[in-house]
Amino acid sequence: MFYKVEYNENSCAALWNIELFLLHIIGLKSVKKAFDDDKYQRAWIQEIVIIIVNITVFLVGIYSCSVTLGIVGYEDISVAAETVALILSTTMCMLKGVVLTLSHRQLFDVLRELHILWKEAKTRKNLGLRIGEIINSSKPVRYWYASAAMSVGLSYMLRPYFKLLVHFMKNNNSTFDYSTTSYAVEYPFPHNSFLTYTFCIIFEQWESYWGCLYSASCDTIFIQLSTHICIHLLVLSSDYSMEFPNDENKYAYYNTELVISLTKRHRHILELCNQVERLFNPIIFCTILFNGLDLCCCIFAEISQGQWPKFARSVAHAITLMIQIVIYCDYAHRVTEMTKMIAMSIYNSPWIDSDKNVQKLLMISMMRANEEYKFSAYGILVLDREQMTRIFKTTGSYVTLLRSFS
């Protein structure tokens, strides 16, 4: 069972295996030092070179899609929808890469604080099963989403190789069609010879590779951050409810210093929520605004085209977009639900037997805990399951509208 394995490992870094691996690949391996109690240090030159090169590649891809959209126009609505989906997805991948690189220090600080809190949480053997359930609930989502993100990249990257394989298997004497590329867009450079075509394929593989890595790493990090915040809120609510009192003094809980300490820890966890929200503000905002339209374009491309390779590619793309929406809305909603537990735990605790000063402190803490925390994007768009429902409902309306024009 995960409970047994986890407490034998006794390490917070072991829980972040996928995220640390992805961060290592994209050149942000110094984030791992947050779990080693080392000082903050980063490879500035390497990270800046990587992000500048990738931004350039993404911008060329967006420009090429825009040129293609201008050439095709909206006469062929299915091709236009597919091109718009590429523009939005590429923009989101670029944004996630920029945020991860520029917010390196903020991410490091949050992980360091969670690492410190985990040292206390892992000692709560009475909560081991419940903590294991929270961790296990997020593990399949992280693995499946990372796999889905990579499958989307492969669905685009393998297209020219598949065409090349079919060409040679048929033993055609004709020249290979160099117009077959991963993305059906017009590039600002020619690719009608072997050398230029090879350069074009490398360009597309680079764009797909880094786009998948940025998307997978950023979204799985949000899953882990919200999961660990839920764990520490669970531990705090357990401490407030006095589930595990001191054996020597049954009412050791009724101590002014201890109540103040719990209140400070509650405030500290809420501040971590604020830091995570500030870190992901641009990503959350653009995800809510763009992913609905992006998903709409993918779904419309699926139902409008009879070509099965494109259909499979659009399905993989659409599934990934749906998972992204679920990730940010559902896991933010889970944190909100866990914050509600604090006030209930205080109310259910034996506070009535404490002295007047402690009762007043607990009443103030309970009143403040009643103000549930909600993740939002710049305080405008709230992240919860209702928001997720609205996005999917709006997407369905957009698809119906597009079909009326086709």
Helices and strands as residue ranges (DSSP letters): H 2-9, G 13-16, H 17-25, G 29-35, H 44-72, H 77-102, H 104-121, G 125-127, H 128-157, H 159-169, H 194-240, H 256-304, H 308-348, G 351-353, H 356-369, E 376-377, E 381-382, H 385-405
